[in-house]
């Protein structure tokens, strides 16, 4: 009888400690990567040698040039182009066929903020 009690108590203690540790792990904050920081990290190496402060240029392109593009697919393609090449570009393959005709107007829309990011001093 005493042996059965000890086994039951040990099982109960083990179950409670496992539950407590699982609950503590579930409360740990989940750190999702910051999309802007990831973009700047990928973009900046392409800007080295062209600009004195490549991170600022990349951050500006993310915050101002890409921000004027309302369509999510076109914005994602633009950000991909900048982060992979260091210049605003959109490959046809990155955009659904139904939206490919919007690539030209998108570049017209981002022309002014892109030039401001690249050539006007920060204020």
N, C-alpha and C positions, 0 to 999 in steps of 0.2 A: 504494500500500500504506500509506504513512504517512497519507494522507488518510483512508483507511478506519479506521485505528487511532484517529485523532483524533475522528472522528465517533462511533465506538463508545465511546470514553472519555467524551466529552461526554454521550452518552446515558446511560451508566452513572452518571455524577455527578448528572445531573438526576434520574434515577429514585431514587437514594439520598436526595437532598435532599428530594424530594417525599414519600418514605416517612417520613423523619424528621420532617418538619413535620406530616404526618397523624397520626403516632403521638403527637407532642407535643400536638396538639389533642385527641386522644381521651382523654388523661390529665387534661385540665382538668376540675376538679370541676363537676358539673352541679348548679346551685343551683335546687332546686325551691322554689316559694313555700311559706312556712309557713302552713298553713291557719288556725291560731289568729290569727296576726298579720293575715292578710287579713280574717278575720272581724271582729276588733277595729277595723280600718281602716274597714270598711263600716258597722259598728254605731255607732261613736262619734259621728259627726255627728248621728245621730238623738237621742242622749242629751244633746247640748249644750243648756244652758239648763234641763235638768231635774235634772242631777246635777253636783256639784262636780268629780268625777273620772270622766268618762264612760268612759275607757279601762279603769279598774278595774271598773266595773259590767259593761261588755261582756266583759272577761276572766273575771270571776266567772260570768256567765251561761254562757259557753262551757265553763268548767272544771267547774262544779258543777251548774247546772240541766240543760244539755243532756247532760252526762255520765251522768245517771241514766237516760236513754232508751236502752234496749238495741237497739231496732230501728233499723237504719241509715237506712231510708227516712224514718221519723218524725223521727229526730235531724236528718237533712239538711233536712227541711222546717221544723223548728223553728228551726234555725240560719239558714235563709234568711229566715224570718219576722222574726226578731230583727234580722238585719243590714239588712233592707229597711225595717222600720218602727220599730225601737227598742223594740218590745214583743213578748213571746212570742205568736206567732200561727202558725197552720198553715192554709193554704188547702187545701180539698179537692183541687183540681187538682194540688197538689204531691205527693200521696200516692196510691199505687196503690189502685184501688177496693176491693180485698180488705182493705186496712188502714184504711180510713176510719172504721170503727167503733172503732178504737183511739185516735182523736184525743182524745176526752173523757178516757179514763183516763190518757192521756199528760199532759194538763194537770193532772190531779189529782196525778200523780207529781211534776211539776216545781214545784208550787205553793210548797212550803216553801223549797226552795233558791232559787227565783226571788225570793221575798220577802226572804230573807236577803241575797241579792246587792244588792237594791235599797235596803233600809232599815236593815240592821244595819251598824254601823261595822266596818271591817276590824280584825281582831285581830292 
